[in-house]
Amino acid sequence: MTSDPTVVRFKRLDPRAAMPAYQTAGAAGMDLAACLPAGETVVLRPGDIRLIPLGFSVAIPAGFEGQVRPRSGLASKFGVTIPNAPGTIDSDYRGPMMVALQNLGREPFTIEHAMRIAQLVIAPVTRAAIVEVETLDATDRGSGGFGSTGLG
């Protein structure tokens, strides 16, 4: 069964920018690549957080969001991740796309132009109706949180 794809429009802001792309037929996220000035790199020292430009802007359709997520290989091999993962791109944002990267590893990590640094998942959004009430319905869990259901 095939359905029509959700159309997400991208506007290239830098001619050298790589457009997002799904790397396999089953990929949930499209890879996002750094767009750095010619000959420049970004060195993330341990603990650093830097905004990395992607060289494009995006128009996500109403009713959807973009979720910017770490690439598992960068996170597991080098400790490079996204500090606010997943980062959210709202459907009404039209500014330049950037990815905040953080180095949680022990060694400096160098980002080069066109390096795939994150992934973008397009997901539906439900807007909830907000209702203030005097009481909430009871549950078995109640107010227990932060490990209240055990470790095993």
N, C-alpha and C positions, 0 to 999 in steps of 0.2 A: 504494500500500500504506500503510495507516494502522495504527499501533500505539497502545496505551493510553499516555497521557502519564504521566510520573513525577509523582507528587503531592508538592508542596512546600507545607507549611502555614506561614502567616504570622500572627502575633499583633500587632495594632496596639497600641502602648504609648502613643501620643499620637493623639488624635482627628483632628489635622491632618495626620498622616502620609499620604503617597501610597504606595499599595501598588505593589510592583514590577510592571512591565508590559513585554511585548514590543511594540515599536513597529511592526514589520512582520511579515508571515507568515513570512518567511525569516530573521528575526533570531535569532542564536545566543544572545544575552544579553538579559536584561530590564533595563531602565533602573532605576536607584536614584536617589531624589531626597532632597535634604537636608530635614531636619525641624528647623527652628530656632524658637526662641521668637518669639511675635508681635512684629513690628516690629524684630527683630534681624537683622543680617547678620554674616558672617565675612569679614574682609579677610585674604587670604593675601598677604603681602609676598614679594618674591623671596627664595627660600631657605626660607621657612616650611614647616613640616609641622604640620597640625592634624587632630585627629579630628573628623569631622563626623557628628552623629547622624542616623539615618534614621527613628527613631520606631516601630520594630517589632522583634520577634524572629522567629526562623525555626526550623523543624524540617525539616532535610534528611534524607531517608530513608537508612537504613544502606546502605552500598555506593556512596554518592555523596558528593560534596563540592560546595561552592559556591566558584567562582573569581571573586573581585572584581577587575575589570579597569578600566583607564582608559577614558574615552570618547574616541574618536579626535579629535573636533572640539576638545575642551578641550585635549588634548595638543598638537595641531598648530597651533592658532591662538593659544593663550595659554601653553603650557608647563606646564599643570596636569595632574599625573599622580598615580599611586599609587606611593609609594616601594618597596613590597614586592610589586609586581605580578608575577604575580597573587597577591592575598591569598587565603588559604584559610580557608573556614568548614567546620569538621569537622561530621560528622553528629550528634555528641553535644553541640554547643554550643547553648545556649538563652538566652544573655544578649542584651542590647540590641545591635542591629547599628549599627556605625559604619564609616566609611570614612576611612582616613588619606589626606589629600591633600597634595601638595607642589607649590609653585610654582617651577618651573625657569625661568620666563620672566623678563623684564626689568622688568615693570610689576606693580604690585599687582593682584590679582584678587579681586573681590567675589562671595561666595556668598550667595545669597538663599534664603529658604524655598521649597521645592518645585522648586528648580533641579535638573535631572538632572545628577548629578555622577560617576556610575560605572555599570558594568553588572555583572550577575551571571549567570554561566554555570554551569549544573548539569551536572556531569560524573561518569561512573563512576570508581570508585577500585578499583585492584587492590592487595590487601595481599600483599606478598611474604614468602616464608619466608626467614629469615636463616640462612645457613650459613657458618661460619668454615672456611676451607681453608688449606692450606700454600702452594699455587700456584694461579695462574689460567691459563686457556687462552690461548695466543698468538694475536695477530691481526696483520694487515698494519700497522696503525697503532701497535700497541704502546702505549708510555707517552707518545707525542707528544700534546700538547694546546696550547691557547691559540695558535692560528694555525699549527700544525704542518702542516696540509694546504694551506697557501698562501692567497693573497688573491684569486685570480681564479676 
